[in-house]
Amino acid sequence: MERLHGQRFVTRRQAKDEVIAWVLWYNRTRLHSTLAYVSPVRFEQDWHAAQAKQANS
């Protein structure tokens, strides 16, 4: 978690908020080379859409 590496937090709440923000960024925004350069959320949405389309064929 490069965003948090070496960072010190004053409160536990501040640390928790930063971790949550990082996880949301990682899953919603960060492009993954192993997922054809889309975010994990987009990959999952596309996968479910493809499964539904295949089931309806």
N, C-alpha and C positions, 0 to 999 in steps of 0.2 A: 504494500500500500504506500506507494511513493508519495502520495499527497500528505500522508500523516507521518512519514518517517522523520524522526528527530524532533517532532513538534511536541511541545509541552502544553498541557491544558490546566487551567486554573481550577475548573470544576469537572466533576464527572459528567454533568449534563453537557458541558461544552464538548467534551470528548465524544460522547454519544451522538450529539448532533453532527459533528464532523464525520464520524463513521457512517452514519445514515446518509449524509449528503454524498459521500464517496461511493457508497453502494448504489445509490440511485443513479449517479453519473455513470458508473461502470456498466450497469445493466441497461440503461436507457439511451445513453449517448455514445459511449466508447465503441468504436468500430473494431471488430475482431477479424483478423485475417483468416482464421479457421472457419468463420461463418460467412464467407464471401463478402467481407467488409461491410457487414451490417451489425447493428447492435443486437445483443441477446434478445431483447424484448421484440424487436422487429423480426428477427429470425423465428422466434416462437410463433408470432402472429402469422407469418407467412407459412410456416409449417402446418399450423392448424387449418388455415384456409385451403392449403393443398390437400390435406386429409379429407376435409369436408367435400371438396370438389371431386376427389377420387371416389368417395363413398356415394356421391350422387350420380356418378357416371354409369 
